[in-house]
């Protein structure tokens, strides 16, 4: 499949795109260990980040929400990455799967857990919170949470974390859709 987006190389960016580019490569994703490359060998943004440069004002909002979801929620790294990997499996998104398997390994997800998540299955996590977060992500990807699940999950993880997960699943589903439609 042919990519449908121009690749925005840093030297050709107009000021609005350059500002967003600098925000992405200078933000929290670039600090600490790099589990997947943000840019290619020419400095162009990889994956969903290149598309954000199409409309910098909207791209800025999307990138900030993504950074907040990765670095400023109450979700444990294992719970967050399990949910993202379930989204990647649901949407068949290879970039999200590859990128977040690397992050998930660094967060401590085991190879059997990663294989299960890649198959769209909720692993039998020993940690009750991780299990509840993964169950919620899977339920959201199936379309809804019934009343029994709602009570169990809110009791298990709390209403605030429940909200964080609904936003996370929606956000990564949006990225998966963009990656698919733009053939990234």
Secondary structure, 3 states (H helix, E strand, C coil): CCCCCCCCCHHHCCHHHHHHHHHHHHCHHHCCCCCCCCECCCCCECCHHHHHCCCHHHHHHHHHHHHHHHHCCCCCHHHHHHHHHHHHHHHCCHHHHHHHHHHHHHHCCCHHHHHHHHCCCCCCCCCHHHHHHHHHHHHHHHCCCCHHHHHHHHHHHCHHHHHHHHHHHHHHHHHHHHHHHCCC
